[in-house]
């Protein structure tokens, strides 16, 4: 699985992840304070300039945000029924600006840097005994490792259906997929404990 | 937390991600093919129970935050959280929890197959439709200033598809419960 990070260098790449996320949150709140289209309009222009100057091929840059942008437009068309057009315009600009800035942060932050930020944020929870911060990293790695395996297992089960002349149905497909996958849990857990990956 | 629980949570998160990568499945009764990802959310609660199911969903959301394209259609990254429909994604957490919570209490080993399937179905509808829609609609109201009731009516168009999903979840969860039970037992 390929992350949405885009190789590059520049100021945005060097900022600490906490600062970027904090800035994004501040922007989200800040944009809600303005009810005229002017300020969110500038934010869209700035966010667009940042996002499209990251060096991502133009087609790829657009396709990443297409479905999200269409959702914004679709919901806005619906809200035109209840809200004055000027207000809807401000909402569209606001969400589009946030979307562009958020996509920029995602593209300029490596998964490793994000994980560090998440682990650091989880430390206080660890102190009150809710989660173990290191477990999050381990679970994260397991997911990335097993997605391709589950996909190929899905394909195998589907082919088995076809080979036996059975109709491919969601229930008969999902049930063996889940049982086969979860049955591995004991073995994987034993392997993790045998290597002492979680410490004691 | 036992290592086995941690692994089960991670594996189920991987299943939810994988279901989002599959091409949409055609099902009888409804015209549009359904995406299987929200099915995975209900399944997480129904199969792993409230706590582990919710953590599996939380892990998927964590993957979204750190920029992996794990949502159906290859969506991911922080931009998702600027979308007006983000409430539905957040709603996965209480959705999986409620599905698990009800399953743990309503589904028992000594019940007939029909009673078990009904229990899972009620749980999936309450969590996967009730809780998820409620969060999604609240999100739309906050982010777009839409009136609550009209948004509720507008989102009813998606209910038939999700009822079919809840039925698939009920059948699959019951089959897993028979083949490889993991749901924590309650009395």
Interface residues (C-beta under 8 A of the other chain):
Chain A: X1 X2 X3 X4 X5 X21 X24 X28 X64 X65 X67 X68 X71 X72 X75 X76 X78 X79 X81 X82 X83 X87 X91 X95 X98 X99 X100 X101 X102 X103 X105 X106 X107 X109 X111 X114 X115 X118 X132 X135 X136 X138 X139 X140 X142 X143 X144 X146 X147 X150 X151 X154 X170 X171 X174 X175 X177 X178 X179 X181 X182 X183 X184 X185 X186 X188 X189 X192 X193 X198
Chain B: X1 X2 X3 X4 X6 X7 X8 X9 X10 X11 X12 X13 X14 X15 X17 X18 X21 X22 X25 X27 X36 X39 X43 X47 X59 X60 X62 X63 X65 X66 X67 X68 X69 X70 X73 X75 X76 X77 X78 X79 X80 X81 X82 X83 X84 X85 X140 X143 X144 X145 X146 X147 X150 X154 X168 X171 X172 X175 X176 X179 X180 X182
